[in-house]
Amino acid sequence: MAADGPPIELIVVDNHSEDFPEEEVRRIWPGARIAALSENVGFGPAVNHAAAHAKGEILLLVNPDARAMGDPFSPIARAFAEHPDWVAVAPRLVGTADAGDAGASPRETTEEESQEEFQLRKLPTLGQAFRELMLLDRAFPRSRARWRSRYLDRDRGQAFEVEQPAAAALAIRTPAFSALKGFDPRFVPAWWEDVDLCARLATLGKIVYYPESVFAHGGGASMKRLGYDRFLPVYYRNAVAYWSKHHGTLGTLLFRSLVAAGMVLRVLALPFRRRDPRPKRESFRAYRGAFRAAFS
């Protein structure tokens, strides 16, 4: 980082990992503050813990599987200084292969999405849920509705307002984060906590995609560690919690029904899938667990 860049403090939360590289962190950033938790409290609560001890006016949330490209901090500081109505800034996410890692694939997120497809989305609607759960988005990945919901029709070289960027790398004004009391702890261990936060941040100001700041993101690390058959039920349990919080009784009931129907459809289609990213038995357990989560 340039000597005239913004002052930065680093707070690292060790969420009760077994192989936390503390010595490496100290070597790279001698002044880093490390919080070693006695249990894995989940992504959102861990971020809340770090935010409670942060001194700066801007919080930059960074996943363990994301890394800065060049100096991402100065553009973020400049963006907030020039735009007082912006409450959050989403740096551009690129795949690890795009960042120069020849041994990695840029398609490392859930359901084999590129970072461009994964990062930016509009807040969930029943129409979007229907397309995704009934496999229409997979059958017609270039449909106008899907492209608009993922902002794929926008120039990613330009800044623009968005509804829900992924929190793999996300900068937020500290007062706004504090006013909302941070991430809702019900979304644990992860997934949907960033959707909920963005829905609430939008009531305070603009959330803007800002490509002058760039992070490389591998993606899917938590899902891979957990296993697909454990990940999918948690993902949809948290999705139901989001709908219950933001869309009322009827909306939640309709969403639950879509999840159940979507899982039945996937089970029926499973014997006919020729190319599977995982064993069929694992997929079946995942769909069965998600079906149950729809009514939990």
ChimeraX attribute file (.defattr): number of C-alpha atoms within 10 A of each C-alpha:
attribute: neighborCount
match mode: 1-to-1
recipient: residues
	/A:1	10
	/A:2	9
	/A:3	6
	/A:4	7
	/A:5	13
	/A:6	14
	/A:7	10
	/A:8	13
	/A:9	14
	/A:10	15
	/A:11	18
	/A:12	18
	/A:13	19
	/A:14	19
	/A:15	19
	/A:16	15
	/A:17	13
	/A:18	7
	/A:19	7
	/A:20	13
	/A:21	10
	/A:22	14
	/A:23	10
	/A:24	10
	/A:25	16
	/A:26	13
	/A:27	10
	/A:28	10
	/A:29	12
	/A:30	11
	/A:31	12
	/A:32	16
	/A:33	17
	/A:34	15
	/A:35	16
	/A:36	15
	/A:37	14
	/A:38	10
	/A:39	10
	/A:40	15
	/A:41	17
	/A:42	17
	/A:43	20
	/A:44	22
	/A:45	22
	/A:46	20
	/A:47	21
	/A:48	18
	/A:49	16
	/A:50	18
	/A:51	21
	/A:52	12
	/A:53	11
	/A:54	16
	/A:55	11
	/A:56	14
	/A:57	13
	/A:58	21
	/A:59	22
	/A:60	23
	/A:61	17
	/A:62	18
	/A:63	16
	/A:64	15
	/A:65	16
	/A:66	18
	/A:67	19
	/A:68	17
	/A:69	13
	/A:70	11
	/A:71	15
	/A:72	18
	/A:73	22
	/A:74	16
	/A:75	18
	/A:76	24
	/A:77	17
	/A:78	12
	/A:79	18
	/A:80	19
	/A:81	11
	/A:82	9
	/A:83	10
	/A:84	11
	/A:85	12
	/A:86	20
	/A:87	23
	/A:88	32
	/A:89	27
	/A:90	31
	/A:91	30
	/A:92	25
	/A:93	28
	/A:94	21
	/A:95	23
	/A:96	24
	/A:97	17
	/A:98	15
	/A:99	18
	/A:100	10
	/A:101	12
	/A:102	10
	/A:103	7
	/A:104	14
	/A:105	14
	/A:106	22
	/A:107	21
	/A:108	20
	/A:109	21
	/A:110	14
	/A:111	11
	/A:112	14
	/A:113	14
	/A:114	19
	/A:115	22
	/A:116	17
	/A:117	17
	/A:118	19
	/A:119	24
	/A:120	21
	/A:121	20
	/A:122	16
	/A:123	16
	/A:124	18
	/A:125	13
	/A:126	15
	/A:127	9
	/A:128	17
	/A:129	17
	/A:130	18
	/A:131	18
	/A:132	17
	/A:133	19
	/A:134	19
	/A:135	15
	/A:136	14
	/A:137	18
	/A:138	14
	/A:139	11
	/A:140	12
	/A:141	12
	/A:142	12
	/A:143	12
	/A:144	12
	/A:145	15
	/A:146	21
	/A:147	16
	/A:148	14
	/A:149	18
	/A:150	21
	/A:151	20
	/A:152	16
	/A:153	11
	/A:154	12
	/A:155	9
	/A:156	14
	/A:157	11
	/A:158	10
	/A:159	17
	/A:160	15
	/A:161	15
	/A:162	21
	/A:163	20
	/A:164	25
	/A:165	27
	/A:166	19
	/A:167	21
	/A:168	23
	/A:169	26
	/A:170	21
	/A:171	22
	/A:172	22
	/A:173	18
	/A:174	20
	/A:175	14
	/A:176	19
	/A:177	21
	/A:178	14
	/A:179	10
	/A:180	13
	/A:181	13
	/A:182	21
	/A:183	23
	/A:184	16
	/A:185	16
	/A:186	15
	/A:187	23
	/A:188	19
	/A:189	20
	/A:190	20
	/A:191	23
	/A:192	25
	/A:193	25
	/A:194	21
	/A:195	22
	/A:196	21
	/A:197	19
	/A:198	22
	/A:199	16
	/A:200	17
	/A:201	23
	/A:202	16
	/A:203	9
	/A:204	16
	/A:205	14
	/A:206	20
	/A:207	24
	/A:208	21
	/A:209	25
	/A:210	21
	/A:211	20
	/A:212	18
	/A:213	22
	/A:214	22
	/A:215	25
	/A:216	25
	/A:217	28
	/A:218	25
	/A:219	25
	/A:220	16
	/A:221	15
	/A:222	15
	/A:223	18
	/A:224	13
	/A:225	10
	/A:226	12
	/A:227	14
	/A:228	20
	/A:229	19
	/A:230	18
	/A:231	21
	/A:232	22
	/A:233	21
	/A:234	21
	/A:235	20
	/A:236	21
	/A:237	24
	/A:238	22
	/A:239	25
	/A:240	24
	/A:241	20
	/A:242	20
	/A:243	22
	/A:244	17
	/A:245	12
	/A:246	15
	/A:247	17
	/A:248	11
	/A:249	12
	/A:250	11
	/A:251	16
	/A:252	21
	/A:253	17
	/A:254	15
	/A:255	23
	/A:256	24
	/A:257	14
	/A:258	21
	/A:259	27
	/A:260	20
	/A:261	17
	/A:262	22
	/A:263	22
	/A:264	18
	/A:265	15
	/A:266	18
	/A:267	18
	/A:268	12
	/A:269	10
	/A:270	15
	/A:271	9
	/A:272	8
	/A:273	10
	/A:274	6
	/A:275	6
	/A:276	9
	/A:277	8
	/A:278	10
	/A:279	8
	/A:280	14
	/A:281	11
	/A:282	14
	/A:283	19
	/A:284	19
	/A:285	17
	/A:286	21
	/A:287	25
	/A:288	19
	/A:289	20
	/A:290	26
	/A:291	24
	/A:292	16
	/A:293	21
	/A:294	24
	/A:295	13
	/A:296	10
